[in-house]
Amino acid sequence: MTKDYTVFFSPSGRRGHFPEGGSVLEAARKLGVDLDSVCGGRGICGRCQVSVGEGTNPKLGITSASSHVTPWNAVEERYTSKRGALAEGRRLGCQAKICGDLMIDVPPDSQVHRQVVRKRAEAHPISIDPVVALHYVEVQEPDMHDPASDFRRLAAALETHFGLKDLTASLSVLRGLQKTLRAGEWKVTAAVREKREIVAVYPDFKEKSYGLAVDVGSTTIAAHLCDLVTGDVLASSGLMNPQIRFGEDLMSRVSYVMMNPGGEQDLTQSVRQALQTLITEVAREAKVATDEIVEMTVAGNPIMHHLLLGLDPTELGYAPFALTIDAAYNVPARDLGLSIAPGAYVYTLPCIAGHVGADTAGVVLSEGPYLTHEVRLLVDVGTNAEIVLGNRDHLLACSSPTGPAFEGAQISAGQRAAPGAIERVRIDRATLEPRFRIIGSELWSDEPGFAEASASLGVTGICGSGIIEVVAELVLAGLVRPDGIVDGTKAALTPRIVADGRTFSYVIQDGGDGNPRIAVTQADIRAIQLAKAALYAGIRLLMDRYGVTNVDRITLAGAFGSHIDVTYAMALGLIPDCDLTKVTSAGNAAGTGARMALLNAGARREIGDVVRRIEKIETAIEPSFQQHFVNAMAIPHKVDPFPNLEAKLGHVFVREVASGEGEGAGGGRRRRRG
């Protein structure tokens, strides 16, 4: 009997079991993984190149190795002889046959539809005062009568003209100093950081310098190249975090480090290489030399923060979740293997605590809840949701492990955001028929021209925003009960409800014409319930601690938060009831915070002070978290009222009346006694 092996694909997160001897390309096709091939798997086109991951994934319970595919064969030999060598570590997916458990990475150039990294630079007023400034000077040439070194002459000129004293420079800067001075005929522009250190020297007069703000997420990484003089964003780029192949969520990656000695080096190297790729891409797009980038700022969750810096994240894997360092940190870019200006630094925003990191600090800096009297709720939705509640009087923060379901992973037809993925869903209340919209087309599936517009993209799966909407729509249409159970009795009303083993599913797309069957299963709904309950329970925990039953304003941050309809987010029970006109998306607020820290030195001091005042609540040890979680499993909630939502939708949700709830429930904010 042929043995089956587990094959996991990143960055899509799809996995399945396949018999020995089948090709990696065949496995990808059966799972709907976006892996290109136009030659019918004959090893001619070379578009199905993949990389085999090495190591153990504890969450999947598998060990992957290059020996788990068949050896290099004659077809690959022929391809390389005619078309050139494959990149190091790559195989042709059509030729590599499965003979063991595998973690397969599909690089961007092998994807037909490159995944959409939705982390644009958001418009935000920023006062321009960067830590690095340019200074043009004319340096006295050396002669036989004055033995002063070239660096001393440069420092003297900068002190004379700009009052900069006791300047230093790294060895990396000094190595190129003499050539630069002579190339500029002793007229140079020095980039000086914090009036203390020369980080770059350029020949002749230079009026522009550049910085890079980066948001390192567990799923995606986004970079924004900024003009440090004007503050303009000149180029932005993003990519999937290559660490996905080591684990979809943060704790899986920590487990990888725990179970694989030296595993942290694999994770560190992969994220640093990704940053260098982004540096190259944005510099090319903006027509800027990489050595003109004189400063970088980085926001990221604690595990991404630690891995980027090369710090062991193991302690973050269990209580008390101790950070190696929580303060903002400045590290030479060269120490991280990043090729920008020779003396440039990377500034990491401060972490708040445990699993509330520098990305949340960026959100707080960007949104400024510490400046207002309103009680504000900030939610950065991701594989690890980070939550901040409060106002200028006091701020609370916590994290809640939601997992990757919101990003389409662990969903039967789920996928990450890419052209062809369903991102919007509506269900007709009378016919119970679905209509949907996919990424890459503005037309709905029931509109004329949709088939033609989507022909080149296909309808390939459903991404996070789509799964949120379809589950909420199923509840609103009465096809899913408040407890999350697909109502099998409704099969008599619509052929879309079908038996699926001992449960039922709702079919969005029947399949055919090259498109896969797309259905929402009971297991899919349960995965979404678990994720949303974890998030809502964290929010309720902070509200209890703060002494409020309502909030004045809700802001959703993060790539996912910026693309979900806030009405559906509330209808599902992701967030508590609030005036819907005061529920907004801040987009990539962590990235905006990183840009603020890049462009304004005062912003760094400000967020450092604010972070020290934030009270961190640890959900794992709070007795009430479990009850909040159980109540939040219902859609939208077992006991909490949603009057604002019901008024907008004209729909009354079924709930239990909480003990002691009287008239006025859901009314004005209740504050604790001081």
Secondary structure as GFF3:
##gff-version 3
##sequence-region A 1 674
A	DSSP	beta_strand	4	10	.	.	.	ID=ss1
A	DSSP	beta_strand	15	19	.	.	.	ID=ss2
A	DSSP	alpha_helix	24	31	.	.	.	ID=ss3
A	DSSP	beta_strand	49	52	.	.	.	ID=ss4
A	DSSP	beta_strand	55	57	.	.	.	ID=ss5
A	DSSP	beta_strand	62	64	.	.	.	ID=ss6
A	DSSP	three_ten_helix	66	68	.	.	.	ID=ss7
A	DSSP	alpha_helix	74	83	.	.	.	ID=ss8
A	DSSP	beta_strand	90	92	.	.	.	ID=ss9
A	DSSP	beta_strand	102	105	.	.	.	ID=ss10
A	DSSP	three_ten_helix	108	110	.	.	.	ID=ss11
A	DSSP	beta_strand	132	138	.	.	.	ID=ss12
A	DSSP	alpha_helix	150	162	.	.	.	ID=ss13
A	DSSP	beta_strand	168	169	.	.	.	ID=ss14
A	DSSP	alpha_helix	171	175	.	.	.	ID=ss15
A	DSSP	alpha_helix	177	183	.	.	.	ID=ss16
A	DSSP	beta_strand	187	193	.	.	.	ID=ss17
A	DSSP	beta_strand	197	203	.	.	.	ID=ss18
A	DSSP	beta_strand	210	216	.	.	.	ID=ss19
A	DSSP	beta_strand	220	227	.	.	.	ID=ss20
A	DSSP	beta_strand	233	240	.	.	.	ID=ss21
A	DSSP	three_ten_helix	242	246	.	.	.	ID=ss22
A	DSSP	alpha_helix	250	259	.	.	.	ID=ss23
A	DSSP	alpha_helix	263	286	.	.	.	ID=ss24
A	DSSP	three_ten_helix	290	292	.	.	.	ID=ss25
A	DSSP	beta_strand	293	300	.	.	.	ID=ss26
A	DSSP	alpha_helix	302	309	.	.	.	ID=ss27
A	DSSP	three_ten_helix	314	317	.	.	.	ID=ss28
A	DSSP	beta_strand	329	332	.	.	.	ID=ss29
A	DSSP	three_ten_helix	333	336	.	.	.	ID=ss30
A	DSSP	beta_strand	345	348	.	.	.	ID=ss31
A	DSSP	alpha_helix	358	367	.	.	.	ID=ss32
A	DSSP	three_ten_helix	369	371	.	.	.	ID=ss33
A	DSSP	beta_strand	376	380	.	.	.	ID=ss34
A	DSSP	beta_strand	385	390	.	.	.	ID=ss35
A	DSSP	beta_strand	395	400	.	.	.	ID=ss36
A	DSSP	three_ten_helix	404	407	.	.	.	ID=ss37
A	DSSP	beta_strand	421	427	.	.	.	ID=ss38
A	DSSP	beta_strand	434	438	.	.	.	ID=ss39
A	DSSP	alpha_helix	450	454	.	.	.	ID=ss40
A	DSSP	beta_strand	461	462	.	.	.	ID=ss41
A	DSSP	alpha_helix	464	476	.	.	.	ID=ss42
A	DSSP	three_ten_helix	488	492	.	.	.	ID=ss43
A	DSSP	beta_strand	497	500	.	.	.	ID=ss44
A	DSSP	beta_strand	503	509	.	.	.	ID=ss45
A	DSSP	beta_strand	518	520	.	.	.	ID=ss46
A	DSSP	alpha_helix	522	546	.	.	.	ID=ss47
A	DSSP	beta_strand	553	557	.	.	.	ID=ss48
A	DSSP	alpha_helix	558	561	.	.	.	ID=ss49
A	DSSP	alpha_helix	566	572	.	.	.	ID=ss50
A	DSSP	three_ten_helix	580	582	.	.	.	ID=ss51
A	DSSP	beta_strand	583	587	.	.	.	ID=ss52
A	DSSP	alpha_helix	589	599	.	.	.	ID=ss53
A	DSSP	alpha_helix	601	613	.	.	.	ID=ss54
A	DSSP	beta_strand	615	616	.	.	.	ID=ss55
A	DSSP	three_ten_helix	619	621	.	.	.	ID=ss56
A	DSSP	alpha_helix	625	632	.	.	.	ID=ss57
A	DSSP	alpha_helix	643	649	.	.	.	ID=ss58
###
